């Protein structure tokens, strides 16, 4: 109840407690005075006094109204008794009857007024309830509209992201874009991609369940028990390549109850798109590797070797760097194929490729040049250093035991040797043909001189 209502209630109590009795008594005294002093009976004074009582009755409750009605009736009856003329008593009696009728009419009007007021108040409450409902509905509609607008915007952004992912075949571009997209779409938390998942409880859980993970409050989550956690809320999805878990995208926050189910659904869509893009990158790399690597040995093919050799020749000439190239040929390889079969020959090529791969330096570029020939490019290496490297390789091959698979027999142990021709980059050389030709001439001399040798180009 506010101050205005309190004041109105106080005024009403004062009127009912003091004003009504005082005014009623005053009206009664005025009537008595006029009745005694006047030569004319108070025919007019009584109705005038009754009008005052009627007004007071209008603002009185049931108790005071009954008192006023009784008081007016008493006055009228006294008039009947005190009047000496023959026709005045009838007038006073009619006035009393009229007063009763007025009082009852007022009372009836009051009741109707109260009923209508109550009815209007009820209708007002109903309208207020409906208004509140409509306001709430409008607010919900507005929130839904805002939510739908955000979803439309998010899905448009997802569409743009799909186009970017579909046209990007570089892993180093996809991963930053993925974390940026997650941060933009969700708008909360810290985001990163985890590759090293060894010993991670959350990664193990995701891999075992094969489902995304959302933790609203880690301190209340019974699935995990971690001392001194760095976060309270977490949301994570697996990133898969060929149905195997490659990594995971995770968002964390030190505050609980940060992420929602809607965030998880959106992030799952994002993860599916990212996994598809990563699969494309993986397949592209595999295709590239198949295009530039030999299927039998796993070494680079001649075409790719020549492309790289041209690049290194230009770079070495420009910066005045040393560059050496060696051709390696297996001695009497045809005899192995003729004696033990092509499967044995393939086994020799594979085993020799592994030996060369491990014996040459990490900076050396090795390829299968063709058939039983191999080529190696040694960057920033002069001819003497190249000779030492190739000589150590020749000796390692000479002492290596090669096992040849033979049908219906146990593997046959054999020994092989190689001949090597080495050439260096000279100022006049501008392409791979001249440099490889010099290496081939040196290789030819090594074979002519009895094989199992390393010969430097003249």
C-alpha positions as semicolon CSV with decimal commas, in nm:
position;residue;x (nm);y (nm);z (nm)
1;X;0,000;0,000;0,000
2;X;0,147;0,338;-0,106
3;X;0,130;0,673;0,079
4;X;-0,166;0,797;-0,126
5;X;-0,382;0,497;-0,035
6;X;-0,285;0,537;0,333
7;X;-0,396;0,903;0,331
8;X;-0,729;0,814;0,169
9;X;-0,792;0,544;0,428
10;X;-0,714;0,786;0,715
11;X;-0,951;1,050;0,574
12;X;-1,224;0,787;0,534
13;X;-1,183;0,673;0,895
14;X;-1,200;1,034;1,019
15;X;-1,521;1,098;0,823
16;X;-1,685;0,782;0,952
17;X;-1,570;0,827;1,313
18;X;-1,615;1,204;1,366
19;X;-1,773;1,390;1,079
20;X;-2,081;1,172;1,043
21;X;-2,193;1,190;1,409
22;X;-2,111;1,562;1,437
23;X;-2,296;1,660;1,123
24;X;-2,588;1,436;1,213
25;X;-2,614;1,590;1,557
26;X;-2,585;1,938;1,412
27;X;-2,867;1,870;1,168
28;X;-3,085;1,734;1,448
29;X;-3,025;2,044;1,667
30;X;-3,103;2,278;1,380
31;X;-3,429;2,098;1,319
32;X;-3,531;2,108;1,689
33;X;-3,442;2,476;1,712
34;X;-3,653;2,567;1,409
35;X;-3,938;2,346;1,523
36;X;-3,959;2,520;1,861
37;X;-3,894;2,882;1,758
38;X;-4,074;2,894;1,430
39;X;-4,443;2,952;1,401
40;X;-4,431;2,722;1,102
41;X;-4,362;2,356;1,173
42;X;-4,030;2,232;1,030
43;X;-4,182;2,081;0,721
44;X;-3,903;2,217;0,506
45;X;-3,630;2,194;0,768
46;X;-3,670;1,818;0,802
47;X;-3,629;1,741;0,431
48;X;-3,326;1,973;0,411
49;X;-3,171;1,803;0,710
50;X;-3,255;1,466;0,556
51;X;-3,069;1,566;0,241
52;X;-2,756;1,618;0,451
53;X;-2,815;1,282;0,614
54;X;-2,865;1,126;0,272
55;X;-2,528;1,257;0,155
56;X;-2,366;1,131;0,474
57;X;-2,540;0,797;0,429
58;X;-2,391;0,772;0,080
59;X;-2,038;0,778;0,224
60;X;-2,113;0,564;0,528
61;X;-2,080;0,197;0,586
62;X;-2,357;-0,040;0,694
63;X;-2,332;0,053;1,065
64;X;-2,331;0,430;1,026
65;X;-2,590;0,410;0,750
66;X;-2,827;0,221;0,980
67;X;-2,771;0,479;1,256
68;X;-2,843;0,766;1,018
69;X;-3,157;0,598;0,887
70;X;-3,278;0,534;1,240
71;X;-3,200;0,893;1,337
72;X;-3,394;1,032;1,042
73;X;-3,689;0,805;1,120
74;X;-3,685;0,918;1,485
75;X;-3,687;1,281;1,380
76;X;-3,977;1,222;1,146
77;X;-4,179;1,042;1,415
78;X;-4,112;1,324;1,663
79;X;-4,244;1,565;1,404
80;X;-4,559;1,359;1,379
81;X;-4,604;1,365;1,757
82;X;-4,517;1,733;1,811
83;X;-4,726;1,870;1,527
84;X;-5,068;2,003;1,635
85;X;-5,226;2,053;1,295
86;X;-5,422;1,778;1,133
87;X;-5,249;1,755;0,797
88;X;-4,882;1,800;0,900
89;X;-4,840;1,450;1,052
90;X;-4,931;1,297;0,717
91;X;-4,673;1,517;0,546
92;X;-4,404;1,415;0,796
93;X;-4,500;1,052;0,758
94;X;-4,475;1,077;0,380
95;X;-4,141;1,251;0,415
96;X;-4,013;0,964;0,633
97;X;-4,138;0,711;0,378
98;X;-3,973;0,915;0,103
99;X;-3,649;0,924;0,301
100;X;-3,655;0,547;0,348
101;X;-3,709;0,506;-0,022
102;X;-3,420;0,738;-0,099
103;X;-3,196;0,553;0,148
104;X;-3,281;0,214;-0,002
105;X;-3,233;0,349;-0,353
106;X;-2,892;0,483;-0,252
107;X;-2,805;0,153;-0,088
108;X;-2,910;-0,039;-0,399
109;X;-2,712;0,200;-0,616
110;X;-2,413;0,158;-0,390
111;X;-2,434;-0,220;-0,417
112;X;-2,465;-0,204;-0,794
113;X;-2,175;0,041;-0,803
114;X;-1,963;-0,188;-0,587
115;X;-2,056;-0,491;-0,798
116;X;-1,971;-0,307;-1,117
117;X;-1,650;-0,179;-0,964
118;X;-1,554;-0,532;-0,858
119;X;-1,647;-0,661;-1,201
120;X;-1,440;-0,391;-1,367
121;X;-1,152;-0,468;-1,133
122;X;-1,175;-0,837;-1,223
123;X;-1,186;-0,749;-1,592
124;X;-0,892;-0,518;-1,541
125;X;-0,698;-0,799;-1,374
126;X;-0,790;-1,032;-1,659
127;X;-0,678;-0,771;-1,912
128;X;-0,357;-0,713;-1,720
129;X;-0,296;-1,088;-1,714
130;X;-0,360;-1,108;-2,088
131;X;-0,140;-0,805;-2,145
132;X;0,139;-0,964;-1,943
133;X;0,094;-1,285;-2,140
134;X;0,105;-1,099;-2,472
135;X;0,409;-0,899;-2,359
136;X;0,578;-1,226;-2,259
137;X;0,481;-1,383;-2,591
138;X;0,614;-1,081;-2,780
139;X;0,937;-1,103;-2,583
140;X;0,965;-1,475;-2,662
141;X;0,895;-1,408;-3,029
142;X;1,158;-1,135;-3,031
143;X;1,411;-1,364;-2,865
144;X;1,327;-1,643;-3,109
145;X;1,364;-1,401;-3,399
146;X;1,702;-1,291;-3,268
147;X;1,802;-1,655;-3,220
148;X;1,686;-1,748;-3,571
149;X;1,870;-1,450;-3,716
150;X;2,187;-1,564;-3,538
151;X;2,137;-1,921;-3,661
152;X;2,088;-1,798;-4,017
153;X;2,402;-1,587;-3,986
154;X;2,594;-1,881;-3,838
155;X;2,484;-2,117;-4,114
156;X;2,577;-1,860;-4,378
157;X;2,918;-1,836;-4,216
158;X;2,936;-2,216;-4,209
159;X;2,859;-2,221;-4,580
160;X;3,139;-1,975;-4,647
161;X;3,371;-2,179;-4,428
162;X;3,282;-2,497;-4,618
163;X;3,381;-2,326;-4,942
164;X;3,712;-2,218;-4,791
165;X;3,780;-2,566;-4,651
166;X;3,692;-2,731;-4,981
167;X;3,939;-2,513;-5,169
168;X;4,220;-2,543;-4,911
169;X;4,455;-2,841;-4,921
170;X;4,705;-2,712;-4,667
171;X;4,681;-2,830;-4,308
172;X;4,855;-2,518;-4,174
173;X;4,571;-2,305;-4,313
174;X;4,282;-2,525;-4,204
175;X;4,373;-2,554;-3,835
176;X;4,390;-2,177;-3,755
177;X;4,070;-2,124;-3,951
178;X;3,901;-2,397;-3,746
179;X;3,988;-2,241;-3,409
180;X;3,893;-1,892;-3,532
181;X;3,557;-2,021;-3,656
182;X;3,483;-2,198;-3,327
183;X;3,565;-1,883;-3,128
184;X;3,347;-1,670;-3,357
185;X;3,047;-1,904;-3,366
186;X;3,041;-1,995;-2,995
187;X;3,162;-1,658;-2,869
188;X;3,285;-1,795;-2,537
189;X;3,584;-1,983;-2,402
190;X;3,944;-2,040;-2,514
191;X;3,993;-2,262;-2,819
192;X;4,275;-2,483;-2,942
193;X;4,342;-2,799;-3,141
194;X;4,517;-3,081;-2,960
195;X;4,729;-3,334;-3,148
196;X;4,927;-3,483;-2,860
197;X;4,655;-3,668;-2,670
198;X;4,869;-3,926;-2,493
199;X;4,755;-3,967;-2,133
200;X;4,469;-3,720;-2,172
201;X;4,156;-3,840;-1,989
202;X;3,919;-3,637;-2,203
203;X;4,073;-3,757;-2,530
204;X;4,050;-4,118;-2,410
205;X;3,684;-4,066;-2,319
206;X;3,601;-3,914;-2,658
207;X;3,788;-4,189;-2,843
208;X;3,616;-4,462;-2,640
209;X;3,266;-4,313;-2,667
210;X;3,315;-4,190;-3,026
211;X;3,106;-3,886;-2,934
212;X;3,165;-3,516;-2,860
213;X;3,210;-3,418;-2,496
214;X;3,057;-3,134;-2,294
215;X;3,133;-3,065;-1,927
216;X;2,916;-2,802;-1,760
217;X;3,090;-2,809;-1,422
218;X;3,402;-3,022;-1,383
219;X;3,385;-3,006;-1,003
220;X;3,046;-3,182;-1,013
221;X;3,115;-3,419;-1,303
222;X;3,152;-3,774;-1,170
223;X;3,305;-3,903;-1,495
224;X;3,638;-3,733;-1,428
225;X;3,848;-3,686;-1,118
226;X;4,116;-3,419;-1,163
227;X;4,312;-3,239;-0,894
228;X;4,352;-2,863;-0,943
229;X;4,180;-2,841;-1,282
230;X;4,265;-2,543;-1,502
231;X;3,905;-2,504;-1,618
232;X;3,548;-2,572;-1,506
233;X;3,360;-2,584;-1,837
234;X;3,471;-2,776;-2,144
235;X;3,337;-2,867;-2,486
236;X;3,534;-3,089;-2,727
237;X;3,481;-3,275;-3,054
238;X;3,697;-3,538;-3,225
239;X;3,873;-3,466;-3,554
240;X;3,900;-3,783;-3,759
241;X;4,100;-3,895;-4,061
242;X;3,987;-4,219;-4,222
243;X;3,768;-4,298;-3,918
244;X;4,066;-4,272;-3,684
245;X;4,095;-3,998;-3,421
246;X;4,358;-3,755;-3,550
247;X;4,309;-3,488;-3,282
248;X;4,039;-3,288;-3,110
249;X;3,907;-2,934;-3,102
250;X;3,841;-2,815;-2,748
251;X;3,705;-2,504;-2,584
252;X;3,751;-2,436;-2,212
253;X;3,649;-2,174;-1,958
254;X;3,736;-2,118;-1,590
255;X;3,366;-2,048;-1,525
256;X;3,101;-2,326;-1,494
257;X;2,788;-2,352;-1,709
258;X;2,942;-2,164;-2,002
259;X;2,856;-2,395;-2,294
260;X;2,513;-2,520;-2,403
261;X;2,368;-2,809;-2,602
262;X;2,317;-2,571;-2,895
263;X;2,691;-2,494;-2,885
264;X;2,764;-2,867;-2,893
265;X;2,538;-2,921;-3,196
266;X;2,697;-2,631;-3,384
267;X;3,046;-2,747;-3,292
268;X;2,967;-3,101;-3,410
269;X;2,873;-2,962;-3,751
270;X;3,193;-2,760;-3,753
271;X;3,397;-3,066;-3,657
272;X;3,240;-3,273;-3,934
273;X;3,332;-3,009;-4,190
274;X;3,685;-2,983;-4,052
275;X;3,730;-3,361;-4,051
276;X;3,620;-3,373;-4,415
277;X;3,872;-3,100;-4,501
278;X;4,151;-3,282;-4,314
279;X;4,066;-3,603;-4,500
280;X;4,095;-3,411;-4,827
281;X;4,438;-3,282;-4,720
282;X;4,547;-3,632;-4,623
283;X;4,429;-3,782;-4,952
284;X;4,592;-3,500;-5,147
285;X;4,924;-3,559;-4,971
286;X;4,898;-3,931;-5,036
287;X;4,822;-3,867;-5,403
288;X;5,118;-3,631;-5,425
289;X;5,341;-3,887;-5,261
290;X;5,222;-4,158;-5,497
291;X;5,292;-3,926;-5,790
292;X;5,649;-3,848;-5,682
293;X;5,750;-4,170;-5,503
294;X;5,832;-4,515;-5,631
295;X;5,581;-4,778;-5,525
296;X;5,840;-5,052;-5,472
297;X;6,114;-4,869;-5,281
298;X;5,931;-4,565;-5,140
299;X;6,203;-4,336;-5,282
300;X;6,136;-4,038;-5,505
301;X;6,098;-4,102;-5,878
302;X;6,332;-3,979;-6,150
303;X;6,099;-3,703;-6,276
304;X;6,069;-3,538;-5,935
305;X;6,442;-3,581;-5,875
306;X;6,523;-3,392;-6,194
307;X;6,283;-3,111;-6,103
308;X;6,448;-3,070;-5,765
309;X;6,794;-3,096;-5,921
310;X;6,716;-2,807;-6,158
311;X;6,603;-2,596;-5,863
312;X;6,917;-2,676;-5,664
313;X;7,143;-2,604;-5,963
314;X;6,989;-2,258;-6,001
315;X;7,011;-2,191;-5,627
316;X;7,371;-2,314;-5,606
317;X;7,478;-2,104;-5,906
318;X;7,305;-1,797;-5,766
319;X;7,460;-1,828;-5,420
320;X;7,786;-1,997;-5,534
321;X;7,721;-2,315;-5,334
322;X;7,875;-2,660;-5,379
323;X;7,658;-2,936;-5,529
324;X;7,742;-3,298;-5,609
325;X;7,541;-3,577;-5,773
326;X;7,602;-3,953;-5,768
327;X;7,453;-4,239;-5,972
328;X;7,451;-4,582;-5,806
329;X;7,407;-4,905;-6,003
330;X;7,374;-5,262;-5,868
331;X;7,641;-5,488;-6,016
332;X;7,520;-5,799;-6,199
333;X;7,156;-5,732;-6,107
334;X;7,038;-5,917;-6,419
335;X;7,201;-6,234;-6,289
336;X;6,997;-6,210;-5,967
337;X;6,673;-6,181;-6,163
338;X;6,768;-6,464;-6,396
339;X;6,878;-6,695;-6,113
340;X;6,627;-6,629;-5,839
341;X;6,341;-6,455;-6,017
342;X;6,198;-6,104;-6,017
343;X;6,063;-6,138;-5,663
344;X;6,419;-6,180;-5,542
345;X;6,525;-5,882;-5,751
346;X;6,249;-5,669;-5,596
347;X;6,360;-5,779;-5,249
348;X;6,716;-5,664;-5,326
349;X;6,589;-5,327;-5,445
350;X;6,379;-5,277;-5,131
351;X;6,658;-5,380;-4,893
352;X;6,914;-5,166;-5,074
353;X;6,674;-4,870;-5,070
354;X;6,639;-4,899;-4,693
355;X;7,017;-4,915;-4,655
356;X;7,072;-4,607;-4,873
357;X;6,797;-4,416;-4,695
358;X;6,957;-4,474;-4,356
359;X;7,321;-4,432;-4,466
360;X;7,290;-4,108;-4,659
361;X;7,259;-3,783;-4,467
362;X;6,925;-3,617;-4,393
363;X;7,013;-3,330;-4,625
364;X;7,082;-3,564;-4,920
365;X;6,804;-3,614;-5,175
366;X;6,773;-3,980;-5,285
367;X;6,566;-4,131;-5,568
368;X;6,523;-4,450;-5,767
369;X;6,659;-4,338;-6,102
370;X;6,532;-4,639;-6,295
371;X;6,560;-5,019;-6,288
372;X;6,852;-5,103;-6,059
373;X;6,992;-4,748;-6,065
374;X;6,968;-4,491;-5,786
375;X;7,061;-4,122;-5,781
376;X;7,149;-3,895;-5,493
377;X;7,185;-3,517;-5,477
378;X;7,417;-3,383;-5,206
379;X;7,360;-3,012;-5,139
380;X;7,648;-2,789;-5,022
381;X;7,887;-3,080;-5,062
382;X;8,211;-3,065;-5,261
383;X;8,338;-3,354;-5,472
384;X;8,580;-3,485;-5,209
385;X;8,314;-3,501;-4,939
386;X;8,074;-3,662;-5,186
387;X;8,337;-3,926;-5,268
388;X;8,383;-4,008;-4,898
389;X;8,009;-4,044;-4,845
390;X;7,966;-4,267;-5,151
391;X;8,268;-4,479;-5,061
392;X;8,123;-4,547;-4,715
393;X;7,795;-4,643;-4,880
394;X;7,975;-4,880;-5,121
395;X;8,152;-5,053;-4,832
396;X;7,828;-5,083;-4,635
397;X;7,656;-5,249;-4,931
398;X;7,948;-5,485;-4,982
399;X;7,925;-5,613;-4,624
400;X;7,545;-5,620;-4,607
401;X;7,365;-5,956;-4,615
402;X;7,073;-5,965;-4,857
403;X;6,799;-6,226;-4,817
404;X;6,630;-6,339;-5,136
405;X;6,286;-6,506;-5,120
406;X;6,278;-6,821;-5,331
407;X;5,967;-7,031;-5,393
408;X;5,961;-7,367;-5,209
409;X;6,290;-7,287;-5,040
410;X;6,410;-7,092;-4,743
411;X;6,532;-6,737;-4,816
412;X;6,872;-6,738;-4,988
413;X;7,144;-6,520;-4,841
414;X;7,341;-6,323;-5,097
415;X;7,588;-6,040;-5,123
416;X;7,585;-5,765;-5,381
417;X;7,804;-5,474;-5,479
418;X;7,741;-5,137;-5,637
419;X;7,926;-4,908;-5,873
420;X;7,906;-4,533;-5,819
421;X;7,977;-4,236;-6,045
422;X;8,013;-3,892;-5,882
423;X;8,012;-3,548;-6,047
424;X;8,018;-3,191;-5,918
425;X;7,841;-2,879;-6,036
426;X;8,064;-2,663;-6,255
427;X;8,011;-2,303;-6,364
428;X;7,916;-2,399;-6,720
429;X;7,640;-2,637;-6,605
430;X;7,290;-2,482;-6,598
431;X;7,062;-2,789;-6,611
432;X;7,026;-3,142;-6,482
433;X;7,114;-3,308;-6,814
434;X;7,479;-3,200;-6,814
435;X;7,536;-3,285;-6,449
436;X;7,368;-3,626;-6,475
437;X;7,559;-3,696;-6,795
438;X;7,887;-3,637;-6,610
439;X;7,776;-3,872;-6,331
440;X;7,674;-4,134;-6,587
441;X;8,016;-4,116;-6,755
442;X;8,184;-4,168;-6,418
443;X;7,953;-4,463;-6,347
444;X;8,040;-4,617;-6,684
445;X;8,411;-4,594;-6,602
446;X;8,348;-4,757;-6,261
447;X;8,180;-5,052;-6,430
448;X;8,446;-5,072;-6,700
449;X;8,721;-5,079;-6,437
450;X;8,579;-5,390;-6,268
451;X;8,271;-5,265;-6,079
452;X;8,233;-5,220;-5,701
453;X;8,403;-4,881;-5,724
454;X;8,338;-4,510;-5,675
455;X;8,467;-4,297;-5,964
456;X;8,476;-3,916;-5,981
457;X;8,395;-3,742;-6,307
458;X;8,695;-3,593;-6,480
